[in-house]
Amino acid sequence: MPIAPDVSLGENAVVFQPDLVNLYGCSIGADTKIGAFVEIQKNAAVGARCKISSHTFICEGVTIEDEVFVGHGVMFTNDLYPRAVNADGSLQTEADWRVIATRVRRGVSIGSNATIIAGVTIGEAALIGAGAVVTADVADYAIVAGVPARVIGDVRNRLKPSLDFA
């Protein structure tokens, strides 16, 4: 059951290989395309007209707004201090931690193999370089790259007039 019955799929959303994804308890907007080997967990939301490339992991607490591109192998996190067990050695359950929300604003592009650390907001139309590790908020229109990700430019200096988000 790779696409659970509790998934909300918007009109014309396409999951190219439904047997090769794991979607449960999430919402996917209209006209969004999802590649193979993608996992989208409960309480995650993907907006309309997005492209989620293969091998991407979108965990609980992540909200992706409309018109976002997520490259291959992008990883989101939702816990700043992950542990398998409590101090007494007992296995942790959902009651032992809290989800840290992450927001990806409209028109963002995230390059392949980027990692997005819990709790950040990536601003409108920002560009995240391939392999970047985003540890802090990214301003609208910023281009960031590296580990940790740092500002290296501004998207508005590179957009074609027909793609202007301003």
N, C-alpha and C positions, 0 to 999 in steps of 0.2 A: 504494500500500500504506500508507494512513494509519495503520492499526493493525498494527504489525509482529507476526509470529508469536511473537516472544519476550516479548510483553506478557502478564503474569499478571492476568487479569480475575477478580475475585471473583464469587461467586454473586450473581445479580440486579444486577450493576453495569450501568449504562446509559450508553452513549455515544450521545447523541441524534442526531448527524449524523456517523457514522463516516467519511464521505468528506471531512469538513471538520475533521479533527483530525490531529495528528502525535504518535503514541504509540509509543515504542520502548524496549525493555529495562527497562521500569518495572513496578511492581506496583500494582494498584488493588484496594482492599478491597471486600467484599460490600456491596451496596446503595448504592454510591456513584454519583453522577450527574455526568456530564461534558458541558459545553456545547460549542458549535461554536467552531472556531478556537483550540483549546487545544493547547499542545504540552507533553508530559511526556517528559523525556529519560531515557536509560538511568541506572540506579542511583538513580532517584528512587522514592519510595514514598508512596502515598496510602492512608490507612486506610479503615475501614468507615464507612458512613453519612455520607459527606462530600458536599458539593456544590461542584463546581469550575465557576465561571461562565465564560462565553465570553471569548475573547481573553486568556486567562491563560497565562503561561509558567512552568513548573515545571522547573527545570534539575537536572542531575545533582548529587547530594549533598543534595537536599532530602528530608526525611522529614516527612510530615504524618500525625499520629495520627488517631484516630477522631473522628467527629462535628464536623468542621471545615467552616466555610463560607468559601469564597474567592470574593470578588466579581469583577465584570467587570474585565478588564484588569490584574490583579495580576501584578507581575513579581518574580521571585526572581533573585538573582545568586549566583554560586559562586566568584568570584575577586575578591580585594580590589585587585589591581593588574593589570587586564587590558591586554594588549598584542597587537597583530597580529604584530609581528616581534620577533626577538631583537636584542641590541645590534649584531650584525654585519649586520643587515638581512634575515636569512633568516626566512622565515615560521615562526611558532611552530607546534608540533604538541602533541599531548597530553603528550608527554614533557617539555615546557618549562614546565609549570605544574602545580599541584596543586589539587584540588577542596577548597574550604572548606565543611564541612558546616553545614547549617541545620536546626533542628528546630522544628516547630509542634506544640505539645502539644494534648491532647484538648480539644474543645469551643471552640476559638478561632474568632472571626469576624474576617475581614479585609475591610475595605471596598474598594470599587472604586478602581482606579488606585493602590493602595498599592504601594510598592517595598520589598522586604525584602532588606537587604544581607547578604551572605554571613557566616556564622559566628554568627548570633544564635540564641537560643532564645526562642520566644514561649511564655510560661507558660500553664498550663491555664486555659481559659475566658476568656482575655484578649480584648479588643476593640480592633482596630486601625482607626482612623478612615479614611475615604475620603481618598485622596491623600497619606497619611502616608508618610514615608520612615523606616523602622525601621533604625537604625544601631547599636543596643545591645540587650542582652537586655531582655525585657519580663517583669515579674513575673506570677505567677498572678493572675488576676482584674483586672488593671490595664486601664484604658481609656487609650489613647494616641492622640494626634493631632498633626499638624503636621510641619514640616520643620526640623530633625530631629524625630522623634516624641518627645513628652514626656507624662508621666503627667498626665491631667486628671480622673481619677475611678477608681471601683472598681465593677466589674460587680455585686458582691454587693449593692450599694445599689440596683440597678435591676432585678434578676431577679425574675420571678414565682416564687412558692414551688415550682411544679411544675418549674421549670427549674434549680433549685439544684444546683450542681456540688459543693458542699462535702460 
